[in-house]
Amino acid sequence: MVIKILGKGCKKCGKLEENARQAAREKGIEATFEKVTDINDIAEYGVMQTPALVIDESVKVAGRVPSAKAIAQMLE
């Protein structure tokens, strides 16, 4: 599983990554985490607000930071 955090590196981006890592850990899922910071690369996902969470090339959420519990549900 590949989990991408889209954003320029703000506090919200860091929190989103932290929550995503926690969710994967709790679910026992091995995942590769990538940060996408280039605005052109972010735009290719159709994301207009960051941070955004992409799981296996599918945008799951943009413009907000879901809890680890909510992300865990997305990983199922």
N, C-alpha and C positions, 0 to 999 in steps of 0.2 A: 504494500500500500504506500502510495506517495501522498503526503500531505504538504500543501504549499500555503504559506502565509504571504499574502499580497499586501504590500504597503511600503512606505518610505522609511520605516524604522521608528515610528513614534511609540509612546508608552502603550497605546492601545494595541499596536502590533505585537509588542512584547508580551502583553497579557494574553492575547489570542494564542500565541505560540505556547505559552505556559499552560493554558487551559487545554489545548489540543494534545500536548505531550502527556499531561495528567490523564486525560481521557483514554489515550492509547495504552498507557501503562495499566490503568484500571481494567481495561478490557483484555489485556494480555495480547495486544496487537503489535506486531513488529511493523514499524513504519519508518520511512525515510522522510525527513523534514527538509524542506527547501524554503528559502526566502526569495521572494521576487520583488525587487525594489525599482526596477526600471519602469518608468511610466508607460512606455510603449508596450512592454511585455504585459503589464497589468491591463492595459486597454484591450489587448487581444482577447482577454477573457470576458470582455463586455462589462467590466466592473467600473463603475463611476465613483464609488465611495470606498475608501479603505478604512480599516483593514478588511480583508476578505479571506475566507477560508475555502481552499480548493482541495477536494479529496478525489484522488484518481481522475484528475482533469475535469471534475464536475464542481462548479461553483455552488457551495452550500449556503454561504451567508456573506453579505457584504454590508459595510457601513456600521457594523456593531460588533460587540464582543460577547458571544454566547458563553454560558457557564460550561465548565468541564462536563457536567451532567448532560447538558443539551448536546454537546459535541459527541459524547459517548453514544447517544441515541442516533446521531448521524452516521456513526461508524458501524452500526449494526447492519 
